[in-house]
Amino acid sequence: MRFSATAAISAAALLSGTVSADAQSVLSEASSSVASVASDASSAATSATELPELPTFTPTTIKGDFVEQFTDDWEARWKPSHAKKDTKGSDKDEEWAYVGEWAVEEPHVFKGMEGDKGLVVKNAAAHHAISAKFPKKIDNKGKTLVVQYEVKLQNGLECGGAYLKLLRDNKALHQDEFSNVSPYVVMFGPDKCGSTNKVHLIINHKNPKTGEYEEKHLATAPSARIVKTTELYTLIIHPNNTAIIKLNGEQVKEANLLEDFQPAFNPPKEIDDAKDTKPDTWVDEARIPDPEATKPEDWDEDAPFEIVDEAATKPEDWLESEPLSIPDPEAVKPEDWDDEEDGDWIAPTVSNPKCDEVSGCGPWEKPTIKNPEYKGKWTAPYIDNPAYKGVWAPRKIKNPDYFEDKHPANLEPMGAIGFEIWTMQNDILFDNIYIGHSVADAEKFADETFNEKHPIEQLVELSEKPKVDETKPPRSPSDLVFTEDPIHYIKEKLDLFFTIAQNDPIQAIKFVPEAAGGLAAVLVTLLAVIVGVVSMSGSSAPPQVKKAAEKAKSTAVDAKDKVAEAAASGVEQAKAEKRSTRSTS
């Protein structure tokens, strides 16, 4: 089916040519605009799938407390752990060792930059641990802390973590012994298994009274993005106790350290008195059976729920002499049936066909109906309890362990970064780590790295999607699905609408309502899909796609107004013609 813009001119002939010439001209012009939008959209989609030349990796000059791009000297900083995983307190008796291997290599899925290497998890279903010490400890007291890194799930993620840990600075920090019990300050990053899918933010907070540490979890964590393209995770903790999480440069969560973490950083001022007990005389039943109520004399607890309907009579067409089932008249004894061995052959039974045409067959009995005298077992009605004292709660006392930390954003000093994870998928890649105090530097670092390769990775992903099988027979326009091929969907729907409208515009509106109700709106949506494929999450689309999309969007908006104008004009003209016909009849 060809997409014909000229068919729109005939569509303006509402009610067999009653539309004014102005409306016809407007709709004709609108149809040309719609055709232009579809053409521009097609060009934009074609441009979007044309793969540009990959940029080449260049080490950054941006400075921070720790900046890692896994250049050739990475092994001087990163050390794999050879510790045993501590399983004390768990239900696992076996001893786990960190046997998972690590490598630094370029991605093999949706590559977006030449020479850009990252740290890769090499083994599936294994425990991995690796760490790197900071040049000097990081103390963020009174400063903003920025943690940013890239995660690329080259084989997806069904069950496992891809989070990092900022380890507490202490003399016992040995990279060879890094494990799940190594003290950390911040744990941040994606984690997924089954229905659990979140971006962890856990802060290990020190109790100033006892010196003990307790994990504080972000109560409502955002979801991680489980895709095979590179994803950028950013954590910002401000001195005003505000924590911000960004995915691909877009803010997805803002939290207050004093309000949005569990358990809370500061304990309650008062607690329940553990020694307080509820008095024996305390009444906490709000309602009780009325002790003064008595069962009415006419209340019959023995009356049955159903009784025989004495007023019922047998239907005139009821066949009492006919059985409900009869031997199958079409059944025949099998040739190999041996009466001596198998016994007398009896034909199988089938429903009596005579019973299908009447009210019923066989002995008739009066049906049962609900007993109007049935009341069931009597119970006293409930009333408000006059002795009710309310819900009992222990009295409150001052919390002996209470303290107030007004600045939980002042974290413990950090001395290293580590990845300590278990995952069912291998080839998870980490890259471009920034840890420092400058949001601007982190954004600039992302511009040099993530924002350069991410749009290209999305184009590569788009280009590798299975192509439409042209050998298959063409599908009916009513069977088309917008998400499978948006451009083809739009063209076919518009062509069908204009073709039907040439002979009967009203039927065109009924048969293809999506075209009549919002041609331009659908096209603008299409353009958003095309541009979104290469510019989602804040990254920029290629220039040729932007140019085509902006032109098509402008044309679509103009087309929407013109189509509405033509439709309104046509309807008014049709109404006038109808009134004129009535007056002359």
Salt bridges, closest charged atoms under 4 A:
GLU29 OE2 - LYS562 NZ 2.56
ASP65 OD1 - HIS437 NE2 3.09
GLU68 OE1 - ARG77 NE 2.70
ASP73 OD2 - ARG77 NH1 3.15
GLU105 OE2 - LYS122 NZ 2.89
GLU106 OE1 - LYS111 NZ 2.68
GLU114 OE1 - LYS111 NZ 3.03
ASP116 OD2 - LYS453 NZ 2.55
GLU150 OE1 - LYS453 NZ 2.65
ASP191 OD2 - HIS200 NE2 2.91
GLU214 OE1 - LYS216 NZ 2.51
GLU215 OE1 - HIS217 NE2 3.22
GLU231 OE2 - HIS454 NE2 3.52
ASP272 OD1 - LYS396 NZ 2.72
ASP273 OD2 - ARG395 NE 3.06
ASP276 OD1 - ARG395 NH1 3.24
ASP284 OD2 - LYS278 NZ 2.91
ASP298 OD2 - LYS375 NZ 3.96
GLU301 OE1 - LYS295 NZ 3.99
GLU310 OE1 - LYS366 NZ 3.42
GLU320 OE1 - LYS314 NZ 2.96
GLU322 OE2 - LYS354 NZ 3.26
ASP339 OD2 - LYS333 NZ 3.52
ASP384 OD1 - ARG287 NH1 2.84
ASP405 OD2 - HIS205 NE2 2.78
GLU420 OE2 - LYS85 NZ 3.92
GLU420 OE1 - LYS165 NZ 3.04
ASP427 OD2 - HIS108 NE2 2.89
ASP427 OD1 - LYS122 NZ 3.52
ASP431 OD2 - LYS453 NZ 3.66
GLU443 OE2 - LYS246 NZ 3.52
GLU457 OE1 - LYS152 NZ 3.12
GLU484 OE1 - ARG475 NH1 2.87
GLU514 OE2 - LYS493 NZ 3.15
ASP558 OD2 - LYS562 NZ 2.73
